[in-house]
Amino acid sequence: MCSSVKMEGTSAPVVRRDPYEVLNVSRDSSDQEIKTAYRKLALKYHPDKNVGNPEASELFKEVAYSYNILADPDKRKQYDTAGFEALETEGMDMEIDLSNLGTVNTMFAALFSKLGVPIKTTISATVLEEALSGVVTVRPLRLGTSVTGKVEKQCAHFYGVTISDQQAQSGIVVRVVSAAQSKFKLLYFEHEANGGYGLALQEECEKTGKVTSAGMYFLHFQVYRMDSTLNALAMAKDPEAAFFKRLEGLQPCEVSELKAGTHIFAVYGDNFFKPATYTIEALCTETFESTTEKLKDIEAQILMKRNELRKFETEYQKALARFQEVTNRFIQEKQSVDELLKERDTIQSSFTVARTTNCNIASNGNCSSSSSKAPGDELNGESFAEDVVSDGKDKLAKKRWFNLNLNRSDKKAG
């Protein structure tokens, strides 16, 4: 089945092949079968092994894109139901291979990572092939101990953790912390029939407080990991809407328990320009029973909250639309009231006794008022006021004249 999906930043639809066809698996394939098929094809078309071969590079991207769909239960279900159209293409982020980037592109990738934009990177094909062939050096890591190291970029340090049946039943935790906030991946490898190790799990480090850290928890109940890259760009575009997608990055870890024996973990240097410094530790949760129960409880609460948010989003969008509707009406009603009150003030102010006097000398030589006057208005109105003012001015002039002559007479007498 082929379909076209318009990808962001392109002007024409991109033709996508059926993910099952790309990975050469059937629709009823298990998660493990899909993972195995992906690993083989990813190694086959990995850019490290196909330098200067653009066709292999495109096939590698297609394989990674297809696996991103089929490895996620929700996306796989959406695709099975309605094809590519049911998928949010903005959330289909791709992984980049640092060893295949030029210096300039690596600098840009480092800049975006520094600005807080999560960038998924692939693991070097050299590391994967060496692990698969079993030629890697595995250092022992005892339970209840920690080891500090420095791994070069696009390289890995391998550790073997040996556990008993009792310790496996209690649960195992492996954590890596970098006080220098280095970028790294924590990897878990399964034993292959040929004696090598195949990649089974990988955890991206995340900044927590003043450190970067990653952990794997094998506790006999479903533990989830958060894929923050799914929501990073959405948060920048619309933080409010992205809140409801925040827990959609919650992905179930494929392995929830370990059996007795030696298990292989690795710290992969994912820094762009420099080695990654780290401390790795492994422990049995036998003495962390209360902490384990708290984690189990909080995982269940978060999963429940994700389901609640999915339902609440619809309710919120309806309420938001209603709020916008009543807000618009509020603005309209306020404007209407203001206009009515303004018009009312204008009408009320038109009730006044103020008159305008016009002299129509050309017609009869007399001054007449533009409005009718009652008998006696001239005596009680403006004319009477003018007479009072005029009489006051005459008296003031006489007083000034009298005082002036008096002052002169005094001067002469002196």
Secondary structure, DSSP 8 states (H G I E B T S, - for coil): -EEEE--TT-SS-EEEE-HHHHHT--TT--HHHHHHHHHHHHHHH-GGGSTT-HHHHHHHHHHHHHHHHHTSHHHHHHHHHHGGGGS-GGG----B-GGGS-HHHHHHHHHHHHTT----B---HHHHHHHHHT-S-EEE--TTEEEEEEE-BT-EEEEEEEE-HHHHHH-EEEEEEETT---EEEEEEEE-TTS-EEEEEEEE-EEETTEEEEEEEE-SS--EEE-THHHHHHHHH-HHHHHTTGGGGEEE-S-----SEEEEEEEEE--SSS-EEEEEEEEEGGG-HHHHHHHHHHHHHHHHHHHHHHHHHHHHHHHHHHHHHHHHHHHHHHHHHHHHHHHHHHHHHT------EEE-HHHHSSEEESS---TTHHHHSHHHHHHHHHHHHHHHHHHHHHHHHHHHHHHHH-
